């Protein structure tokens, strides 16, 4: 989608508010038309050299007109503020909704936290669209109404209006495409600089090393240099527009003063009309300046919409379309038939012709070398990834017919990239779900061996965790993630080495529970621990994407 199309769509969503802003601009513009006429009449009365009731009434009318124009401005500001709030709310909901729903493949070569930074462009859209609507709509109407008023004084001003409109169009047409292109390039490198600083912050301990520190500065310098280069290119376009504006103002001002003076000398206009015309002309020139000044803002808004679009345009998962198959609550059987998967931009499949049946209650250990496809297998079972070929059956029904949201309610998954979020421990394990009781929470805390740790915290379960749980050790993080999964009461639990950070004693006790008859859930657990040898546990070995032992 082109940036200008995104702008049109934004306008369509809030067209009622925008119509109101324009309507108030029209009212204000019409009232503003009376001001030069009032000034003209006042000047004519003053030339007569006497104060009359009519003069006083005209002064009151002009003052009232100024007040009304101000009132309409205030009403526009109110609507504009409402519009800004709507844009912010919609954008925040859009981002919060989309990130969990974006197809995994679309984020394969992306860093989601960096993409999330695009949200800050919402502020640019908020401020920009408001200023464009208030200033540029007013400026445009001032030009139109001003030209209409001037045409009443003399036919010459009709020709002047046509020439003015043509020149404005030519200047805009000559600068729009290249101005938008340079703005997008500038923004691209702005985000690259921000992303690199984010990388430095994320790896700040590594960059304490002097060699790495110098590398980080050199790379930052290179990115900043490229940003400045593209910023300078964009500035050159803006400067060219400004030079064109100066020439335009000079030509129009000189022409109107000369022609207006000649009209007065030839008695085709009186002095009052000349003064009023000059007021209108100055208003038009000021409005033209606003239009030119708004072009930079227009580029910024289009660029910001394009950046927001880099997230909004990412393809979402199909969660419910024509998927009416109901999953039975009692069991969840999963079957993989001739299933293969190939990651984007790769030639070799990571999984090849996998055939595997997982019945409700099965306890399965998956092992294999790094890169053999273990994690990919779990992600396909969790329906994070869609198989490249073959089928995944859920209770003997093709997964394409199953509602994805309903399916995932039955799956508890702790992957290598799963972590805690900023919030209390209670929020992290229960999501404040109203159906989860305190008794259930305490039971799960005992199972994952978190009870004693919680007791040591002054705020207990209300203890605040920060991003990635930095203030707690990795063992506690894994226990919180396991507690979260168990409280979800899934049919199937998928774990990617989710006990590796927990001490041996607690790890064995948690594993014993997960594989016991007390836990009715199906368990698929990635682990290369060869000491696990319970008879009721099924072991699967994957080598180069193929099941070699099951």
C-alpha positions, -999 to 999 in steps of 0.1 A, spaced: 0 0 0 13 34 -9 18 60 18 -8 84 3 -33 55 3 -26 49 40 -33 87 46 -66 84 27 -76 54 48 -68 73 80 -90 102 68 -119 78 60 -119 63 94 -125 97 111 -142 115 83 -170 127 106 -146 145 129 -127 158 99 -159 171 82 -166 190 114 -132 206 115 -136 216 78 -171 229 85 -158 251 113 -130 263 90 -156 273 64 -177 292 90 -145 309 102 -134 317 67 -168 332 58 -167 354 89 -131 363 81 -144 376 47 -165 402 65 -135 416 83 -117 432 53 -151 445 42 -157 459 76 -123 475 76 -130 490 42 -162 506 54 -146 519 86 -118 535 66 -145 551 44 -163 565 74 -130 578 88 -123 596 56 -156 614 61 -141 628 93 -169 621 117 -180 594 141 -215 579 135 -237 552 148 -229 531 117 -192 534 124 -197 521 160 -219 492 147 -192 483 122 -165 482 148 -187 460 170 -194 437 140 -157 434 133 -148 427 169 -177 401 171 -164 385 140 -129 381 156 -145 365 187 -166 341 166 -135 330 146 -118 324 179 -147 303 191 -147 282 160 -109 277 165 -115 264 201 -142 240 188 -117 228 162 -91 222 188 -116 201 208 -124 179 179 -87 177 170 -79 165 205 -106 138 202 -91 128 169 -56 125 184 -69 103 213 -87 80 188 -55 76 167 -35 67 198 -61 42 212 -65 25 178 -28 22 172 -21 8 207 -49 -18 203 -37 -26 168 -1 -33 180 -12 -52 211 -36 -73 191 -14 -80 161 20 -90 176 7 -123 192 -13 -130 160 14 -123 134 26 -154 115 58 -167 129 74 -168 94 68 -131 90 89 -124 120 116 -150 112 142 -124 102 128 -96 124 134 -85 159 99 -79 174 109 -54 201 125 -33 174 94 -35 153 74 -24 184 94 9 183 73 18 153 45 26 177 63 58 186 54 70 151 18 71 164 28 104 182 40 119 149 7 109 132 -13 123 161 4 157 161 9 158 123 -27 150 113 -41 175 138 -18 203 126 -25 195 90 -63 196 95 -62 227 115 -36 248 97 -37 235 62 -75 233 59 -78 268 73 -50 280 50 -66 264 19 -100 279 27 -84 313 34 -69 312 -1 -101 302 -18 -123 327 1 -97 354 -3 -96 350 -40 -134 350 -42 -135 383 -23 -108 399 -44 -127 389 -76 -155 412 -64 -131 441 -66 -118 436 -101 -118 409 -128 -80 409 -128 -80 390 -95 -98 361 -111 -69 356 -134 -46 361 -104 -64 332 -86 -60 309 -116 -23 316 -119 -19 312 -81 -35 278 -81 -15 266 -111 18 277 -95 9 259 -62 1 227 -81 34 229 -101 55 234 -70 38 206 -51 40 182 -80 77 189 -85 86 182 -49 61 156 -36 77 123 -49 113 131 -42 104 148 -9 85 116 3 113 93 -9 140 112 10 118 114 41 114 76 40 151 70 36 159 94 65 134 76 87 148 42 77 183 51 90 168 68 120 154 35 131 186 17 122 204 40 146 178 35 173 179 -3 167 217 -4 171 216 16 203 190 -9 215 214 -37 206 242 -20 226 218 -16 256 207 -53 253 244 -65 252 258 -38 275 279 -63 295 296 -76 263 303 -41 251 323 -33 283 352 -50 265 373 -22 249 375 -38 215 338 -44 213 332 -9 228 351 7 199 333 -15 174 299 -3 188 310 33 184 323 28 149 292 11 138 270 38 154 292 64 136 287 47 103 249 45 107 246 81 119 267 93 89 243 75 66 213 90 84 228 125 81 234 120 44 198 111 38 186 139 62 207 164 42 191 151 10 157 157 25 167 191 38 178 201 3 143 193 -10 128 214 18 152 242 11 143 241 -26 106 244 -16 114 274 6 134 291 -21 104 286 -45 81 300 -18 103 332 -15 102 337 -52 65 330 -53 58 355 -25 80 382 -41 63 378 -75 28 378 -61 34 407 -36 50 429 -62 24 422 -88 -5 428 -65 9 460 -51 16 474 -85 -17 463 -100 -37 474 -70 -19 508 -70 -27 513 -107 -64 504 -101 -66 531 -74 -48 556 -96 -72 549 -124 -101 552 -100 -112 516 -105 -108 510 -68 -111 535 -39 -86 537 -10 -108 517 13 -110 489 -12 -73 490 -17 -66 487 20 -91 458 23 -76 441 -8 -41 444 7 -54 428 40 -68 399 19 -36 396 -1 -15 394 31 -39 368 44 -35 348 12 3 350 13 3 339 49 -19 310 40 4 300 12 33 300 36 13 277 59 7 253 30 44 252 21 53 248 58 28 220 60 45 200 32 73 189 55 48 179 81 29 161 54 60 141 45 65 132 81 29 120 85 32 98 54 65 84 65 51 77 100 21 59 85 45 38 63 65 28 94 33 18 113 23 -1 82 55 -22 84 38 -38 114 2 -35 104 8 -51 70 24 -83 84 2 -113 77 -18 -126 106 -27 -162 115 -60 -175 103 -76 -183 137 -113 -190 129 -123 -188 93 -147 -216 85 -132 -236 114 -162 -251 132 -147 -284 145 -152 -286 183 -124 -302 203 -136 -326 229 -126 -315 264 -117 -350 276 -89 -358 252 -66 -344 225 -49 -368 201 -24 -354 176 -11 -371 146 16 -360 122 15 -376 87 44 -373 62 50 -338 77 79 -316 65 89 -281 72 113 -257 56 121 -223 71 118 -192 49 148 -184 26 163 -219 31 166 -248 6 168 -278 29 138 -288 51 145 -289 88 119 -317 92 114 -344 66 84 -368 63 77 -370 100 51 -396 111 42 -395 148 11 -402 168 6 -385 202 -24 -398 222 -39 -382 253 -18 -390 283 14 -400 265 47 -390 280 73 -384 253 110 -374 255 124 -359 222 162 -359 219 187 -353 191 216 -331 182 214 -293 180 197 -282 148 181 -316 143 146 -302 143 134 -308 178 122 -272 185 106 -270 151 87 -301 158 72 -287 191 64 -254 173 44 -273 147 26 -293 174 18 -259 191 7 -246 157 32 -217 159 45 -230 126 24 -243 97 39 -274 80 53 -269 45 38 -303 34 20 -332 50 -8 -330 76 -13 -324 113 -45 -342 125 -63 -332 157 -86 -359 169 -85 -374 134 -95 -340 119 -72 -319 97 -59 -290 117 -70 -266 90 -106 -272 101 -98 -266 138 -102 -232 154 -67 -221 162 -76 -201 194 -96 -231 207 -67 -255 200 -41 -233 217 -63 -233 249 -55 -270 251 -18 -265 246 8 -254 273 41 -245 257 73 -233 272 99 -226 245 134 -214 246 123 -178 239 94 -179 265 99 -155 294 83 -135 321 68 -101 314 67 -69 335 41 -75 361 36 -92 395 45 -129 400 7 -135 404 0 -118 370 28 -138 354 14 -172 365 -23 -166 365 -29 -136 341 -55 -125 367 -79 -151 352 -111 -150 374 -115 -188 373 -82 -195 389 -85 -199 427 -60 -193 455 -61 -230 463 -51 -239 428 -23 -214 428 -9 -227 461 -11 -263 448 8 -254 416 34 -234 435 41 -265 456 44 -287 425 70 -264 409 88 -259 442 82 -221 444 64 -220 477 95 -214 499 109 -188 475 76 -168 475 77 -169 513 110 -151 513 96 -121 494 82 -92 514 54 -87 489 49 -125 481 30 -131 449 25 -93 445 63 -89 440 69 -70 408 89 -87 380 106 -64 355 114 -71 318 127 -106 313 127 -111 351 162 -96 355 161 -94 393 154 -132 398 176 -161 387 169 -183 357 158 -212 379 129 -192 394 120 -180 359 116 -215 347 95 -224 377 72 -194 371 67 -205 334 59 -241 345 34 -228 371 18 -207 343 14 -237 321 0 -259 348 -26 -233 359 -38 -232 323 -49 -269 327 -39 -279 292 -44 -313 276 -9 -312 261 23 -297 277 52 -290 253 85 -282 270 118 -272 254 144 -281 281 123 -263 306 140 -278 337 176 -272 326 182 -243 350 166 -259 380 187 -277 405 188 -315 402 167 -323 432 138 -300 423 141 -308 386 137 -345 393 107 -339 416 90 -317 390 97 -341 362 84 -370 382 51 -351 387 49 -342 350 53 -379 340 32 -394 368 -4 -406 365 -13 -378 388 -8 -354 359 -32 -365 331 -17 -341 306 2 -353 275 38 -344 279 63 -338 250 96 -328 265 128 -319 246 158 -333 266 191 -350 259 192 -364 294 200 -401 288 193 -409 325 156 -408 319 146 -444 315 111 -449 329 93 -476 311 62 -456 305 81 -428 289 84 -429 252 117 -417 237 120 -402 202 153 -394 186 155 -369 157 186 -368 134 188 -343 105 150 -338 105 141 -374 105 128 -396 133 154 -424 136 141 -440 168 106 -441 183 
